[in-house]
Amino acid sequence: VTHVTAVLERDDELRPVSVDRQVVAAAEALAHLLGADTLRLRVPPGPSSDRAGAVLEALAEEEVAGSAMSARGPEPICWDVITQIATPVIVVPRNSNQVMRGVSHVLLPMDGTQATAAGVADMAQRALDAGATVVGVHVFDTGNIPAFWDQAAYSHQEWTREFARRHLPEAVELDLRSGRPAEEVLAHAEQDGVDLIIIGWGQDLSVGRAATVRHALTHGHTPVVLVPIGVEDLSQP
Amino acid sequence: VTQPLTRATPDLPAPGAGSRGAGELLGRTVGAVVFDWDGTAVPTRRASARGVRTRLERLSALGIHTAVVSGTHLGNIDGQLRARPPGPGRLLLGLNRGSELFEVTAAGPTLLGRRDETPDVTQQLDSAAAAVSSRLRAAGLHVEVVSSRLNRRKIDLIPEPGWADPPKARIGELVAAVTQRLGRAGFASVGEVAALATAVAVQGGLADARVTSDAKHIEIGVTDKSDSMRSIRGHLDRLGVSGELVLVVGDEFGELGGLPGSDALLVVPENRGSIAVSVGVEPLGVPQGVRHVGGGPATFRALLDEQLHRSTRLRVPEICDDPRWTIVERGVDAARHRVTESLFTVSSGGVGFRGSVEEAPGFGHPLLVAAGVYSGPGVTDGLLHGPDVVDLQLRPPVTEDVRTLDLRTGVLHRAEVSNDGDPVRSVRFASIVEPGVLAMRIEASTGRIHTHPTNGSDEWAAVTSPSGGGLGALAHQDSRRSARVRSVQRIIAVDGSPTGPPRVATARRTLARAKGTGFERLLAGQRSTWAGRWEGVDVRIPEDPETELGLRFALFHLWGLSLKGSELAVGARALTGSGYSGHVFWDADVFVLPALCTIDPPAARAVVDYRLNRLAAARDRARAEGREGSRFPWESAVDGRDVTPEAGYVGGEQVPILTGTLEEHITADVAWAVVHQAIWTRPGARLTKNESLLLRDTARYWASRITTDPDGSAHIRGVIGPDEYHERVDDNAFTNAMARWNLRTAAHHAPVQEAERAAWSALAEALADGYDATSGLYEQFQGYFDLQPLLVREIAEPPVAADVLAGREVIAGSQLIKQPDALMIHHLLPDDAVPGSLRHNLDFYAPRTAHGSSLSPAVMALLHARAGQPDTALNLLRLSLRIDLDDLGGTTSAGVHIGACGGAWQAVVTGFLGARVSRGWLHLDPILPSQWPDLEVRFRCLDRDVRVRVSDSQMVVNASAPLTVTLSPDCRYQTSTSTQVRFVPGGMP
C-alpha cells in the first residue's frame, strides 16, 4: 500500500481557510489520482532547513507515492522540499483560498520538450482515467516560437496535431498562447476554472529557471502537482 | 547496410563440385557482376562455358547486368561464351586489356568503343618489347615476343612446352618456375622484369605505360583492365547501378611475382563500394578489401546462382549508401516518424505513397494519395486517403532500424538493427517504368511477418468520395519461405479519378504489365530511368555536399510530380502528406512550375492544364463578383472554386482568413505561370489558343477590378499581397506590378480587338507600383512607410512566425513582413523593376523580413544572389533546404513543403546561375558563393538538356541541341563549349 503524505506545517489561523484543510484536501486529490491512501505528517516548529530535512527523510520512504504541502506561511518548507523530492508533490499556492473538491479540470503546461511530455504523461493519463478534462497549454515565446506559420488554418491544424501527438496523451486538447509562459499558464488556469495544474520540471529554482513553477506557487490560486523529471530525461530535446 | 560473407573458404563447395545448393556466399543482391574470364569464369579457354552462358542469360532476363573483363579478344571470349542475353540486363565485354568495349545482345556483339593503336604507339610498343627482350636475352634468358595484341605486346618469360598454356589452378607452380628461371638470369622476380619494362617503355616515349603480368608473360601496353572497369563503370552509372551494387569477381587480385595481380586493376576508385571477391588460388593472399573465397569457376557459378536464387526467393535487394545521394534515418523515434514518412514518400504517375514502415505502428500516418483526387469539393475536403496498401504486422515489432532513401534510384530501403541473423529488411519504390505502381518486398525470420492479402491472387481495395472521385489499389502478393527467412512481395497498381470511381479494369491492366515485367526488371528500369533523370537534371557542388544533398532531395520530390498527358494539381505538400488539404495555391504557379520547367517540362505543362481546365470556374467567380474575365481562387481543389477556409488561428488567436477574398495576385500569378512555361519550354514561346484565352480573361479581370481616379491614376484597393501580415491594403506593389504585367502581356498576345488592347495598355501605364524615385524604394503598399519601423531582429532571430510571437495587431502596425512582397517584382518581373533597384530594396526589406512563410528563404536566397551577395544567398538557401529535413516548422509530418523545394531549385538556377530565357535565348550570369569554387547545374531549357559548369574563371556550357546563350556585359567568366552553343555577349535581347 502506498500513500500520499499531507505535510502540515503551522496553520495560519488568520486566513479564511485553514491551510491544513487545503493540504489535506490536496493530498486526497493526489492520492485519488495515484490510487493511494493518505497520511498526515505534522511538522514540528524549528529552523526551516531542519524541518525540510526531516520532511524529506520522511517522504523518502518507499511507500510514499506523493506528498502535499502549502506555499503559505512565513517560512514554508515547500521551496526546499520540491527541489529535492523524488516523487510528485502537490503544492497549494500561496494565494489559494480554496479547498480542493476533487479534480475535474486539469491543465498541462507543455514546453515542447519530450522530457516534459514523458514526465507528466502518466499523471495526465491518471487524471483522464479519473474522468477529468485535461487540457494542454503551450505558450509561444522567443525561445520556442515556430519558424513558420504559413497559413492560419492549416498551420494551426498541422502544428497542433503534431504537437499533441508528440507530447500529449490522447483525448487531451491543446490550447496555444503567446507571451510569457508563466503568466499565460496562470491566465488560462484562472479563465477556465482549472482545479489542478500538472507540471513536469527539473527541480531547478535557480535564477532564470522554472518561472512557471515559481509564478504558479506565488501568484496563482490553483494547486500544482510538480512531477520531477530526471536528469537523463532532461537531456532529451 | 551490408552483410559480410556468410561462409568462409572451408564451407565453400570444392572446386568442380558444382554450385547447386551452394547456399549464400554473399548474402546480398547486387545489380551487376563484373568478372575476369580465364581462371574465374572458365578454367581454360577450351573448357565449356555453357554453365556461365545460361546463368548470364537468366541474370540478364532479371535485369542484372554482367560484364566480362579480359585481356583477350572478342573472338576468344564470344566464341567460348556464346551468350545472347535477352535483356534488360546488359552484357558488356571489356576486352583486349582495356582497349575495346563490346555489348552483347540477343543479336550478337556490338563494338561500343575502341582505343585504336596509332602508328606512334605501334612503334613505341614494338621498340619497348624488343628492347626488353633484348635485355633479357643478353642476361641469358630465352624469351619470346609471342603475339601482337591491340595496344600491347606480350613477352613470354617461360616459352617452354610444359608451360605453354598453364591452367590457373597451377598458378603457384608457375610463379615458382618463372621466378627460378628469372633467378638464373639475375632477376629476383617478375616484378623486377616489370620494372625494367616500365623504365624501357617510358624511355621510349610511353609516358603512361601499363606493364602487367600473369606470371607467364610480361605485357607492355597503353591500356589495362582498369580502363575496362572504368568504361563499364560509366555504363553502369547510366544504368543507375552504383558501386555498392557491383560484385567484382576475379582470380588474381593478390601479388604475383612482385606485381599486383591483374584483377587488382578491377578495383578502381570510380567503383567505390563494390564487393571484390577472389575465387583464385591466390598463393600470396589478397589485398585488403578483397574477399578471398577460392574455388575457381565453380565458386563463380555459385555466386551467379546465389543471385538467381535470391530472385526466386524474393529476397530484398541492396541499395546505394552513398552519402551524397541518400537520406538516412536511424532508430525508431515515434516523435519523428511522421516527419520521415513525409520525407520518404515515393511517388510516380501522380500517386504518392508515404514512407511509413510496413507494420504501420500507431504513431504512424500511412497514406496513399493521388494528385487532384479529393474527398469532396468543399473547403474542408482534403485529398482523398486511399486504401492502406502496405499494412502488415511484424511480431515482435522492430525496435531499431536504419531507413535509407536512395535519391539516385528512388528506392526506399529499411534494415533492422538486430543481433538476429535474419533481421527485417524491406525495399519499396514507386515505379517510373509503370507509373502508379508501387513495388515492395519485405523479409524477416520465418514466423515474424503476418499479412492480410492472399498469396497469388489480386486484391482490390477502393475508396470513393461523396463527390464522385475515387482511389483504388489492386495488390498482388507473393511470398516465399526458405529455411529461416520469409519474404513477401507486393506489386500494387493504383487508379484514381478526380471525378469518377476508380477503375479496377485499368488497375488490372497496369498490374498485369507490372507483374509481367517482374520486380527485378521493374527495379532495373527504376534504376536506369532515374539515372537518366539525374543525367539530365542535377546539381554538383563538390565542396558543399550537404547543400548538394538538400537540393537533390528537393529535386527528388519535384520529380515525384512527374506526370504526362494529364492535368496536375500541385497541392502545397505535393503527394507527401495530407497537409493544406492538398489545396493548390500560388506555390504551384510561381514556385513549383518554374522549377518543373527546368526539370520536367511535361509536368509543367500539366500544371498549366490544371489551371486551363478551371478557367470556366474562374469566369464564374468573376461574373458573380460583378467583374469581367476570370478570377482564379486563392485556394483551388477539384473544381476550381475557391476553397479557402474562412477562419483559423495565428498561434492561439482565432482570426478570420481573408486571403480567399483579398489575395488577388493569384490571378496574375496564374497568367504569369502560363507565359513563363511557354517561354522556358518552347522555342518560339507561342501560346496555345487556350493559354491565350486565359491571358485575355485574366487581363479583363484586372481591367474591371482596377479603379481610375479623377486624376487619371489607376489603383487596386483592398488586397492582400504576399506579405499576409498586412491585410486589406491599397496598391500593393506586387499585386499592381503583376496586374500591370498581365495587362501589358495580354495587350501584345491575347486575341482581342485593338480598342481593348489600347485600353489595357493605357490602364497598365496608369497603374501605380509604389516606386519612389527619391528614395529608390518600392513602397509595399500605400502607407507602409508610415508604419512602425520595426526590424525583425528586434523581436527574434529569423526565421520566425512574427505574428504568432508578437500578435497580429502589433505586426500589422509595423513594417515587419512575412515574406518578400515588393521584392517579388524583382524575382518574377525583373524587366519591369526599375533598373538597379534590387540591391537598395533588398537592403531595406531584408531586415524587415521575418521569413514567417516557408516560401520566403528560397526567394530571398535567389534575390541576394542576383544582388551580388552570394554568401548571404547561400545561408538562406541552406535554411530553405533544412525546412523539411530538420522539420524546422514542426509541420513536416503533414508533408514536404513542395513550394520551398521549387524555390530552392530556382535559387540555384535563376539565383546563382542567373539563368533566364528570352526570345528563345538562354541568358546566364553566374555568381558563386565563396564556399563554392565549383558548381555544375544540369537543367532543361527550350527543349534542350543544358549543362553549365562554373569554376574559377571558367564557364563551360553544353547543350543537347544548338542553343544561343547570352552573357551579361560584365560577365566575369571565360566561356567555352564542346557542343553547338553560341555565346552572345552584351546581355539579353
Interface residues (C-beta under 8 A of the other chain):
Chain A: Q114 F140 D141 T142 I145 P146 A147 F148 W149 D150 Q151 A152 A153 Y154 S155 H156 Q157 E158 W159 R161 E162 F163 R165 R166 D175 L176 R177 S178
Chain B: A334 A335 R338 F363 A572 G579 Y580 S581 P645 A647 G648 Y649 V650 G651 G652 E653 V655 I657 T659 I795 A796 P799 V800 A801 D803 V804 L805 A806 G807 H851 G852 S853 S854 L855 I883 L888 G889 G890 T891 S893 A894
